[in-house]
């Protein structure tokens, strides 16, 4: 089954297990996104994001390390088992995070509360990505930023992220549905309609030798947005 969201329930106890083949690649790709978020928080928010929200947080792979820049980090995810795993890790590490089960298209938080909203590996899994982008924008204060990373709806992304990566077991079979991938220009259009302006857009490319050596997908920055990419947007002043 494509876009099998139940795998996050079935394997929730493995989120923080470095030996887990289910999350090995996801854990490895988050290294690049943590690096980018550290940089964005420094450059765009003066080194601090007092209130941050991670939509589709899963087991907290991004929220827990990024919480060092925050006073409050709230994670929202549809998977109750993943939320429980994230809360366990937050308690174990003493991270200032709180994770709750919820719908990323209808978040139980007040408007204009967040300095940073994260949508990492989320918009390619939801039936209405435009609604989720609008919800992210609603949560932001004017001047706040939203970070998105996702997969482009291209043949190249289909072949690499699904046919190859799932075919050889770098990610679990059924993780993605290529019909749900989002082109950068479509994401930018959605964001603009939600009152967000593009700050930067950059591609992501696999580090081939390291990926083959570790059997986990490692990413580097790239000028090519044809496979995976990340985009940062700022909430326009009302």
Steps between C-alpha positions, in 0.01 A plus 500: 500500500640841400520778762459246779470726804432206730866400485567785746264331744637150441862604544468789746729333755783518244512878444807545721657160436811562285494141378142519370486442123159673492626842613870474416474717188258745657735549794791556262317756284401697810867584557487739203170650611626559854803677352275719282262580785789595728613739227153642433429565866828688528459700179126563491399498868806637675605166643181425692152370416312544829195302384536232231258247355595182316205384289517130418772459762505120500726379777659843549816451292508873418305651787718361779836632370352829376338566838837623627418823314152532650316565823204292384494235229167336419478199269179385332454163332214267404684196638435459869777242533750736338393784728558273799848414371579869454386585852714219641807635322426854618479379859815293462702794367334777699397678178241779531250324273138397524354261244128447440289296263315716251418593144763715325219654293308607812751577773368564853718810553425871487573706192819709491665308782812361329834641396584182307286229342659187354343282228763234446409206275133583545338672202560199273299283740183707551191507274476881502848654523365849430285484811797388709713788368219743589488352849875544540466863393213554745716391789780745416541846640583766238867457415503139615630230267385163375746236382379237254683208348335261260529310172441646154233350275743398226592177327848523650361520854267209427787284374745588778275536804251224422616257232860486623500599869195296590591222259837432664383563856662834573153608614202273575284395207181702485645808666420731208241553233670694217166646394503697826840662444496880471685712245690800640294743293179351639629526857597863442154573359334340803722699734433827323128443530546445874684829551852359491792633300788285380828557684701227334469182300769236462522148371621189674702219347608160633860448606542183298812347652398571858149368432635173359757466779247548782191373317316814609418801283724796579430835335701804399392840375454538127390757245277235341144484635387212277500232773475635855522861610446731793335840505483770764218753513435806714158611619422838346391783726121533514 
